[in-house]
Amino acid sequence: MATSIFQVNAVLGGAGASAAQPQTTTTPATATVQQPTQTDRATDSVQISEGAQVRLLKNQGQTVEQIAVSTALSTQTVDSYLGITQPAAPAVTASNK
């Protein structure tokens, strides 16, 4: 059996009537909410630095060579953004005569 809110309030002697009332809020007449237009949404963009883009592509699983091609950077530049250092050249020693 469904019982309406009005029947419950009558049984409770009006107690809880405020809980059954919907809460209303008002905003000042001077407050205006401006919704973004379609053109506003189309112009929003984010530009990340080359280094951030390189790290993002690396985290997505691309190799240094793939990143270099897709970003038009040299592999040395990509390595430097990723903190990859090239091993030092072996030291040349004088030969025994």
Secondary structure, DSSP 8 states (H G I E B T S, - for coil): ----HHHHHHHTTTTTHHHHS-------TT-------HHHHHH------HHHHHHHHHHTT--HHHHHHHHT--HHHHHHHHT--------------
